[in-house]
Structure formats: C-alpha cells, structure tokens
Amino acid sequence: MLDPFLILVAAVFALAGFVKGVIGLGLPTVAMGLLAVSMPPAQALAIVIAPAIVTNIWQTVVGPYLRDIVRRLWPLMLATAIGIWSGAGLMTGPYARYGTVVLGVLLVIYALLGLTQRRFHVAARHERWIGGVVGLITGVVAAATGVQVIPSMPFMQAIGMEKDELVQALGVFFTTATVAQAFNLTAAGLLTASTALPGAVAMVMAFIGMFVGQAVRSRMDAAAFRRWFLIAMMGLGCYLAGSALVNILA
C-alpha cells in the first residue's frame, strides 16, 4: 500500500514546483505553508531543504548575471547566513510552538505585498548597509519559520533589478540561505536517514511540477495565476496562524 505521508509530500511538492515553474519562485514558501498544516515547521523544513537547494542551484546557474548579483547582494547574503546561524534553536527550542503562528503571519504579509504590488525604492548608495540589515532580519525570521522571502524579496525588488536578473538573484539568495539552514538542521539532528525518502520524493515531484509549470507558462495568464496564488497563500496563512493560536491558548 502507498504511504499516505509520501502521497502528501508528492502532492505538495508537485504543486510547489508548478508554482515555481510558472512564476519563478514560491517552492519553499508553498511547501512550508502546506506541510505545516500537518506537521511542525522544523519537520517540514527537513523535507523541504534538499529540493529547495537543488532547484535553487538550477535557477542560479541559468542566466548571465551571477557576477553582478554577487557584487550587489553579498551583504544581504552574508547577513542572512549570520542571522540564520544566530537563530539556531528558534525552530526547535522553547519558542518553537510559536513558529507556525509566525509562519502564518508571514504568508499573509507576503500575499498582501504581492496583491497590492507595493514597490519600495532603495538608492544605490544605500544598498549595502540596508542589505545587511534586511539580511539579518531575514535570517532570524528564516531560522524561526523556514521562510526566507520577508523582507528579502521586497528589498531585491527595491534595488531595481530587471525581471530575468531578479529571478536569477532569487535563486542565488535562496541557495545561500537554504544551505545555511541546512547547517542548523544538521546540528539539531533533524536531517537524518528518515528524511531521505520523503526528501527524494519531494525533489522528483518538485522538478516534475516545475517543468510542467514552465511548459504552460506561455499559455497561461501569469498575472491572473499569481493573483489567485497569493489569495490562496493569504487564506492558508490565516488558517495556520489562527489554528496555532487556538492550540497555544487552549
């Protein structure tokens, strides 16, 4: 008989990969949000980590902007890694039960920023020090929730990257942040042999979903898909935060 847990993992990562294939991002965010419905964020991240690293490396090497991205974003990436390492234990320590609440709130914020299409602007002369501050905040948030998009993504949009460069920059940044998180998970004993099979299933389904998403991207209204995707993320975030709060207060 098929394992219901592996079926869940396969379905979640097929959907998350499809979203990434269509709009260029969202795999860890979607996977963490959906898996957190049925498991703690730390367990979900242990499954997400391998497919996230591999798909982000693939996104990193596809494009001609790598040198310029590293030159502009190294303070953001370095500070994010420091924030993640300094926040080791937030996902598994005494405050771990609040992680699902924070994850839900972040999904709502992420969706609202996308739906309102709010844009910020950072002058070139301020990129490095603001990138360092944003990276540190992003790292601590990622250490607690596994989600790396707030406030890093608004910052990368604010420094004026073009669409193709931004997609590659997201791959570079998320690769760095996910590798840093892998060290935390290893130190906490969460990356074990028991995560190998779910991780392998997740990786295969993520790539299948991503290739399908890329194939239908040209035939789909990407703006409409993105809008409904963000609405769904907002609903999921409200559910996660609300249900977790009820459990904490009960």
C-alpha positions as CSV (number, residue, x, y, z in Angstrom):
1,M,0.0,0.0,0.0
2,L,1.1,3.5,-0.7
3,D,2.2,5.6,2.3
4,P,-0.3,8.4,2.9
5,F,2.6,10.6,4.1
6,L,4.6,10.1,0.9
7,I,1.5,10.8,-1.1
8,L,1.0,14.1,0.8
9,V,4.7,15.0,0.2
10,A,4.4,14.2,-3.5
11,A,1.2,16.3,-4.0
12,V,2.6,19.3,-2.0
13,F,5.9,19.4,-4.0
14,A,4.2,18.8,-7.3
15,L,2.1,21.9,-6.6
16,A,5.0,23.9,-5.2
17,G,7.2,23.0,-8.2
18,F,4.4,24.0,-10.6
19,V,4.1,27.4,-8.9
20,K,7.9,27.9,-9.2
21,G,7.8,26.9,-12.8
22,V,5.1,29.4,-13.6
23,I,6.2,32.5,-11.7
24,G,9.9,31.7,-10.9
25,L,9.6,31.4,-7.1
26,G,7.5,30.1,-4.2
27,L,8.6,26.5,-3.8
28,P,9.8,26.7,-0.2
29,T,7.0,29.1,0.7
30,V,4.2,26.9,-0.7
31,A,5.7,23.7,0.6
32,M,6.3,25.0,4.1
33,G,2.9,26.5,4.3
34,L,1.1,23.3,3.2
35,L,3.2,20.9,5.2
36,A,2.8,23.0,8.3
37,V,-0.9,22.1,8.3
38,S,0.0,18.6,9.4
39,M,3.5,18.8,11.0
40,P,5.8,21.2,12.9
41,P,7.8,23.7,10.8
42,A,11.1,22.1,11.8
43,Q,10.0,18.7,10.4
44,A,8.6,20.4,7.3
45,L,11.9,22.2,6.7
46,A,13.8,19.0,6.9
47,I,11.9,17.7,4.0
48,V,11.9,21.0,2.0
49,I,15.7,21.6,2.4
50,A,17.1,19.2,-0.3
51,P,14.7,20.0,-3.2
52,A,14.9,23.7,-2.3
53,I,18.7,23.7,-2.6
54,V,18.8,21.7,-5.8
55,T,16.1,23.7,-7.6
56,N,17.6,27.0,-6.5
57,I,21.1,25.9,-7.7
58,W,19.5,25.2,-11.1
59,Q,17.9,28.6,-11.0
60,T,21.2,30.2,-10.0
61,V,23.2,28.9,-13.0
62,V,20.6,29.7,-15.6
63,G,21.4,33.3,-16.5
64,P,24.3,35.7,-17.3
65,Y,24.0,37.9,-14.2
66,L,25.8,35.9,-11.5
67,R,28.8,38.1,-11.1
68,D,26.8,41.3,-10.8
69,I,24.3,39.6,-8.4
70,V,27.1,38.5,-6.0
71,R,28.7,42.0,-6.2
72,R,25.4,43.7,-5.2
73,L,23.9,41.2,-2.8
74,W,26.8,39.8,-0.9
75,P,26.0,42.0,2.3
76,L,22.4,40.6,2.1
77,M,23.5,37.0,1.7
78,L,26.2,37.2,4.4
79,A,24.0,38.9,6.9
80,T,21.2,36.3,6.2
81,A,23.5,33.4,6.9
82,I,24.7,35.1,10.1
83,G,21.0,35.7,11.1
84,I,20.1,32.0,10.4
85,W,23.0,30.7,12.4
86,S,22.4,33.1,15.3
87,G,18.7,32.0,15.4
88,A,19.6,28.3,15.6
89,G,17.2,26.7,18.1
90,L,14.3,29.1,17.4
91,M,12.5,26.4,15.4
92,T,13.2,23.6,17.9
93,G,13.6,25.3,21.3
94,P,11.0,26.6,23.8
95,Y,9.6,29.1,21.4
96,A,9.1,26.5,18.6
97,R,5.3,26.4,19.2
98,Y,5.0,30.0,18.0
99,G,6.8,29.2,14.7
100,T,3.5,28.2,13.0
101,V,1.9,31.5,14.1
102,V,4.8,33.5,12.7
103,L,4.8,31.4,9.5
104,G,1.1,32.1,9.0
105,V,1.5,35.8,9.6
106,L,4.4,35.9,7.1
107,L,2.4,34.2,4.5
108,V,-0.3,36.9,4.9
109,I,2.3,39.7,4.7
110,Y,3.8,38.1,1.6
111,A,0.4,37.8,-0.1
112,L,-0.6,41.4,0.8
113,L,2.6,42.8,-0.6
114,G,2.1,40.9,-3.8
115,L,-1.5,41.7,-4.2
116,T,-1.1,45.4,-3.6
117,Q,2.0,45.5,-5.8
118,R,3.6,47.8,-3.3
119,R,7.0,48.9,-4.5
120,F,9.8,50.4,-2.5
121,H,13.0,52.1,-3.7
122,V,16.5,51.9,-2.3
123,A,19.2,54.2,-3.7
124,A,22.3,52.6,-5.0
125,R,24.5,54.3,-2.3
126,H,22.4,52.7,0.5
127,E,22.2,49.2,-1.0
128,R,25.0,47.6,1.1
129,W,24.1,48.7,4.6
130,I,20.3,48.3,4.1
131,G,21.0,44.9,2.5
132,G,22.9,43.9,5.7
133,V,20.1,45.0,8.0
134,V,17.5,43.3,5.8
135,G,19.6,40.1,5.6
136,L,20.0,39.9,9.4
137,I,16.2,40.2,9.9
138,T,15.5,37.7,7.1
139,G,17.9,35.3,8.6
140,V,16.4,35.3,12.1
141,V,12.9,35.0,10.6
142,A,14.1,32.1,8.4
143,A,15.6,30.4,11.4
144,A,12.3,30.5,13.2
145,T,9.9,29.7,10.3
146,G,11.9,28.3,7.3
147,V,10.6,31.1,5.1
148,Q,13.2,33.4,3.6
149,V,11.0,35.9,1.5
150,I,10.4,38.6,4.1
151,P,11.9,41.2,4.0
152,S,14.5,40.0,1.5
153,M,12.2,39.9,-1.6
154,P,10.9,43.5,-1.3
155,F,14.5,44.6,-0.9
156,M,15.6,42.9,-4.1
157,Q,12.7,44.4,-5.9
158,A,13.5,47.8,-4.4
159,I,17.1,48.0,-5.8
160,G,15.8,47.9,-9.3
161,M,16.6,44.5,-10.7
162,E,15.1,43.6,-14.0
163,K,12.8,40.5,-14.2
164,D,15.4,38.0,-15.5
165,E,18.1,39.3,-13.2
166,L,15.7,39.2,-10.3
167,V,14.7,35.6,-11.0
168,Q,18.4,34.6,-11.0
169,A,19.1,36.7,-7.9
170,L,16.3,34.9,-6.0
171,G,18.0,31.6,-6.9
172,V,21.4,32.8,-5.7
173,F,20.0,34.2,-2.5
174,F,17.7,31.3,-1.6
175,T,20.6,28.8,-2.3
176,T,22.8,30.7,0.2
177,A,20.0,30.9,2.8
178,T,18.9,27.3,2.4
179,V,22.5,25.9,2.8
180,A,22.8,28.0,6.0
181,Q,19.6,26.5,7.2
182,A,20.9,23.0,6.4
183,F,23.7,23.5,8.9
184,N,21.1,24.4,11.6
185,L,19.0,21.3,10.8
186,T,22.1,19.1,10.9
187,A,23.2,20.5,14.2
188,A,19.7,19.9,15.6
189,G,19.7,16.3,14.5
190,L,16.8,16.9,12.1
191,L,18.5,15.8,8.9
192,T,18.6,12.0,9.4
193,A,18.1,8.9,7.3
194,S,14.4,9.1,8.0
195,T,14.1,12.3,5.9
196,A,16.0,10.7,2.9
197,L,13.0,9.0,1.2
198,P,10.5,11.9,1.7
199,G,13.2,14.3,0.5
200,A,13.9,12.2,-2.6
201,V,10.1,12.0,-3.4
202,A,9.9,15.8,-2.8
203,M,12.8,16.5,-5.2
204,V,11.4,14.4,-8.0
205,M,7.9,15.8,-7.8
206,A,9.3,19.4,-7.4
207,F,11.2,19.0,-10.7
208,I,8.1,17.4,-12.5
209,G,5.9,20.2,-11.2
210,M,8.5,22.8,-12.2
211,F,8.9,21.5,-15.8
212,V,5.1,21.3,-16.2
213,G,4.8,24.9,-14.9
214,Q,7.4,26.1,-17.3
215,A,5.7,24.3,-20.2
216,V,2.3,26.0,-19.5
217,R,3.8,29.4,-18.6
218,S,3.5,30.8,-22.2
219,R,-0.1,29.6,-22.4
220,M,-1.3,30.9,-19.1
221,D,-2.1,34.4,-17.9
222,A,0.7,34.5,-15.4
223,A,-0.6,37.7,-13.7
224,A,-4.0,36.0,-13.0
225,F,-2.4,32.9,-11.8
226,R,-0.1,34.9,-9.5
227,R,-3.1,36.8,-8.1
228,W,-5.1,33.6,-7.2
229,F,-1.9,32.0,-5.8
230,L,-1.4,35.0,-3.5
231,I,-5.0,34.9,-2.4
232,A,-4.6,31.2,-1.6
233,M,-1.5,31.9,0.4
234,M,-3.3,34.5,2.4
235,G,-6.1,32.1,3.3
236,L,-3.5,29.4,4.2
237,G,-1.6,31.9,6.4
238,C,-4.8,33.0,8.2
239,Y,-5.7,29.3,8.8
240,L,-2.2,28.4,10.1
241,A,-1.9,31.4,12.4
242,G,-5.4,31.0,13.7
243,S,-5.3,27.3,14.4
244,A,-1.9,27.6,16.0
245,L,-3.1,30.4,18.3
246,V,-6.1,28.3,19.4
247,N,-3.8,25.4,20.3
248,I,-1.4,27.7,22.2
249,L,-4.3,29.3,24.2
250,A,-6.2,26.1,24.8
